[in-house]
Structure formats: C-alpha cells, structure tokens
Amino acid sequence: MTAAAPIARPLDVRWIHGSPSAKHDTDPEIQVHEYDEHTVILRQNKAVHYEAPFLFLLFGAERAVLIDTGATADPAHFPLRATVDDLIAKWLARNPREHYPLLVLHTHPHGDHVAGDGQFADRPDTVLVGADRTTAWSYFGFARYPGALTRVDLGGGRVLECLATPGHHEAAVTYYDPWTGFLLTGDTVYPGRLYIDDWPAFGRSIERLIAFAEQYPVTYVLGCHIEMTREPGVDYPIRTTHQPDEPPLQLTVEHLHRIRAAVTELGDRPRRYALDDLILCPND
C-alpha cells in the first residue's frame, strides 16, 4: 500500500441501532463495516451498551492500530479482541507477514472508550497506550508541547497525524488518517450531544481542527457516537437503546465552521445550543 490523495468512498451504512426489546435483539454484539481493504469501522450493539460507541481499526504495511476499545469489558458480551484478531488474520491472509504488531490508542479515557482495554493486556505483539492524560500525552509528546502535531507510522505510507484537542476531556486526542481522509474526533465532534468540560479549551480545539482541515484533505469527520434523530436539532433521550431514525455518522468540515460560529455567538456565556446535526452541551 502507498499513500495517495484520499477519495471519499460512500458511507451509506445502515448501522445497528438497537431494538425495542433487548431480550429479542438479533444484531451482532459488534457490527463490522469494511470501508476499504485496509480500514474497518466497528460499532458496539446498543443492546449490549446504550452508548454504542464506534471504534476504528486501521491497517498499515507494518502494523495495525485500534482506536478505542468500547464500553464493555466482558468478552462474553463484547468479544472485541476476538473480532479484531479475526480481522487481522483475514488481512494477513491477503497481505502475508511474519510479524505484525497491534497498537491500541484512544480518543480519551471515558469508560465507554476504554472498557475493553483488558482484553488486549496480554495479547502478544501488542502495545496498549493508556488513555489518561499523563500516559497518552507523554506517548504523543503533548505533555511538553500541547500544540505539537505527532505522527504514528503504520507503514506503507499510512502515517496518522495526531492532535491534542482538549475540551470534552482534558486528554482528548484527534487522529487524521491520510489514507481515507478521516478526521477521527472521538467525542469532540459527532452527531449528538457534545459535552464540554472546558469551554475555552473546546473553542481553541475547534479552531485548531479548522486550521488543520485547511491544510489536509478531509473526506469525513467521524466521531464515536450517534445520538441525534433525523429531525434537525432533536436528539434521542440519554440511555436510549433503540434509535431507528438515526442520521449518518459522518459529518463534514463545514460542521466545524458551524460549531465555531456557535461558540463565537455564545462567547463567555456557554449554554445548551442546538444545531441541526449536533448539540453543544457545556457542563456546569
């Protein structure tokens, strides 16, 4: 594989979105969508955990990276390692290698993004980087230089660009994948309730993402949840386990500009503020 200008492939996926009764749910614990032969998007079943986070498995020539590990620790209910191992085995069948390590990173350390870490603790040829600020930011070099742009090389020209983007959480990290053009924003930007712990930091992070997107070709802005309905400005209630009218996961760079305009309008008096595709929710 070699790096090239990313092309936005269709992402008109019907994501698993829960069922009226968890008892009668027939969806898999993890939905697997192969965006291309080197990129997989995973979604946890809402019947297993209402957060139903999205995870991303990216393959390079020299190693793979898993971004986030979901909301459930028990492999009996959330077989993440088995799923990832199977996907890696299939990739290696097409791209044989004797040695192919896995790197596990995170967008931030909230429980619904790190619960599956234990499944990888004893996995051979695996580096699991903790999601807390001290560990993650030291790994990326942000502890000394928060404004640094750090690269994680997967091999074959697939080099992730990593940015510190605090606001939702002090340790939040955004990843840009030049192979797909994905801007992986975790819980900083997604079609749902953007819970903001640090309002000034959030505003600065949005500015940074906009500036970044002016320099790099972004196909999709992809967060880790869907909480909105298709009705503009209307979200599903918290802890909803059935969302039959979900909008797409993917957002665009234009959404970053809309968020910036809202942040500017609210100034130093942040409050809940609904846009068509997401809702700003500053924490008290």
Secondary structure, DSSP 8 states (H G I E B T S, - for coil): -----------------B-S-GGG--S-SEEEEEEETTEEEEEE-TTT-TT--EEEEEE-SS-EEEE---S---TTT--HHHHHHHHHHHHHHHS--S---EEEE-S---HHHHGGGGGGTT-TTEEE---SHHHHHHHHTTTT-TT-EEEEE-STT-EEEEEE--SSSTT-EEEEETTTTEEEEETSSSSSEEEES-HHHHHHHHHHHHHHHTTS--SEEEES---B-SSTT-B--TT-SB-TT---S-B-HHHHHHHHHHHHHHTTS---EE-SS-EEEE--
